[in-house]
Amino acid sequence: MTEPKIITLANTKGGSGKTTSTICIATALAGQFNVEVWDADPQGSATDWADLADETDAPLPFNVEVMNVSRLNKQRQKTTADYVLIDTPPGERKMIDEAIAIADLVILPTAATAMDLERTIQTAENIPAATLRVALITRTNKQTRSYRDAMEFLQSDDDLAVFSTGITNLEAIHHSYGMRPRIFHEYSTVTDEILEILQ
């Protein structure tokens, strides 16, 4: 059985767009691959999203599994998915560390503010050197100086890559909660870059 590619979305700061990014990237990948999402956040946002979508005519195109630290490695051995995305909590260091430890790629969603970027750098510093890590600017306006400055700041960090595009702060993305999201253009671009990174 082929080992799954595991993508952990992590940031110790809440409100960075981890769950939304997890669901949107998983939806994009599910068009080509067998995908699972592991909800490692006790708040259960990804699980709630899936449950709400199940009540519609368009459920999510992948399973969402509730996860805890003790199940992570066991589930890794059991899964038949090609790609697994792990949605982590903001504050539980042990869960974040365990989810990073088994990851082939760590995505660090972040807003384009100084506070968010600083927390993102701090999170990245705790990732093992051999693990791929890429920052993803979310909920942004690409016409602003803050976005340009954030991209420049992240691109200047030799230990942390950044996706070529940020995720625009669109009402359509916010309103996709609880539904199967359509494939937003920027998340499609990010997904293509993920496939290039992990090939």
Buried (B, 14 or more C-beta within 10 A) or exposed (E): EEEBBBBBBBBBBEEBBBBBBBBBBBBBBBEEBBBBBBBBBEEBBBBBBBBBBEEEEEBBBBBBBEBBEEBBEEBBEEBEBBBBBBBBBBEBEEBBBBBBBBBBBBBBBBBBBEEBBEBBBEBBEEBEEEBBBBBBBBBBEBEEEBBEEBBEBBEEBEEBBBBEBBBBBEEEBEEBBBBBBEEBEBBBBBBEBBBEBEE
